[in-house]
Structure formats: structure tokens, C-alpha cells
Amino acid sequence: MQVIDLAIDDKEFDNYIVCHFPNYISFHYQKLLSAKSDDEGIKECFYIFELTLKTLTFILINQYLYKYPCNSQSTRPTCN
């Protein structure tokens, strides 16, 4: 049995994030990579985490509203 190495080096990973993630995340990831101090880097990490959570929340709410749209027969209190 042949073992396939799926490991990716740091340069490839950084390049993937910068090229394929949304602009608002890749922009702050570039700032993280060029951070001069640890405090700057930690601040950017938290900001990237916050943006990722906001994005995932937006997607979740969007999918919920798509699946259960508001209409005149809706029983959800927010629709009436």
C-alpha cells in the first residue's frame, strides 16, 4: 500500500488563503503575515476569526430564510 503525503508547506497554505478566500479575509491574512510584532499578529488573528464567524453566520441565516421563507401563512412571529 502506497502512502500519499497530503501535507502542504506554509508557503502553499499562505498562497491558497490569499488567492481563494474572500477579499476581506485574505487582506487581513496578508496583514497578519507582515505583522511586525506579536500583538499585531494576535490582533489580526482575532479579527480574521471574527470575520469568519460573521461570514458563517450570514450563510446560516441565509440558508434558513431560503428554506423557510416569510409569507402570509407563516407561523413565525417575526414574519407577522
C-alpha positions in Angstrom: 0.0 0.0 0.0 1.4 3.4 -1.0 1.2 6.3 1.4 0.3 9.6 -0.1 1.7 12.7 1.6 -1.0 15.3 1.7 1.0 17.8 3.8 1.2 21.3 2.5 4.0 23.6 3.3 3.5 27.0 4.8 4.1 29.0 1.6 1.5 27.0 -0.3 -1.0 27.4 2.5 -0.5 31.1 2.7 -0.8 31.4 -1.0 -4.0 29.4 -1.0 -5.6 31.6 1.6 -4.6 34.8 -0.1 -5.8 33.6 -3.5 -9.0 31.7 -2.7 -10.6 33.2 0.4 -12.8 36.2 0.3 -11.0 39.6 0.0 -11.9 40.8 3.5 -10.3 37.7 5.0 -7.3 37.5 2.6 -6.5 41.2 3.2 -6.2 40.7 6.9 -4.3 37.5 6.5 -1.7 39.4 4.4 -1.6 41.9 7.3 -1.1 39.0 9.7 1.8 37.7 7.6 3.5 41.1 7.5 2.9 41.9 11.2 5.9 43.3 12.9 5.0 42.4 16.5 3.2 39.6 18.2 0.5 41.9 19.4 -0.3 43.0 15.8 -0.4 39.3 14.8 -2.7 38.4 17.6 -5.0 41.3 16.8 -5.2 40.2 13.1 -5.9 36.6 14.2 -8.8 37.7 16.3 -10.1 40.0 13.5 -9.9 37.1 10.9 -11.7 34.8 13.4 -14.4 37.4 13.9 -14.8 37.9 10.1 -15.0 34.2 9.6 -17.7 33.8 12.3 -19.7 36.7 10.7 -19.5 35.1 7.3 -20.6 31.7 8.6 -23.5 33.3 10.5 -24.6 35.2 7.4 -24.6 32.0 5.4 -26.5 30.1 8.1 -29.2 32.8 8.3 -29.4 33.0 4.5 -29.9 29.2 4.2 -32.5 29.3 6.9 -34.5 32.1 5.3 -34.3 30.4 2.0 -35.6 27.1 3.4 -38.4 28.8 5.5 -39.4 32.0 3.7 -41.7 34.6 5.2 -45.2 34.6 3.6 -48.7 35.5 4.6 -49.4 32.0 6.1 -46.2 31.9 8.1 -46.5 31.0 11.8 -43.2 32.6 12.7 -43.8 35.6 14.9 -41.0 37.6 13.1 -42.9 37.4 9.8 -46.2 38.7 11.0 
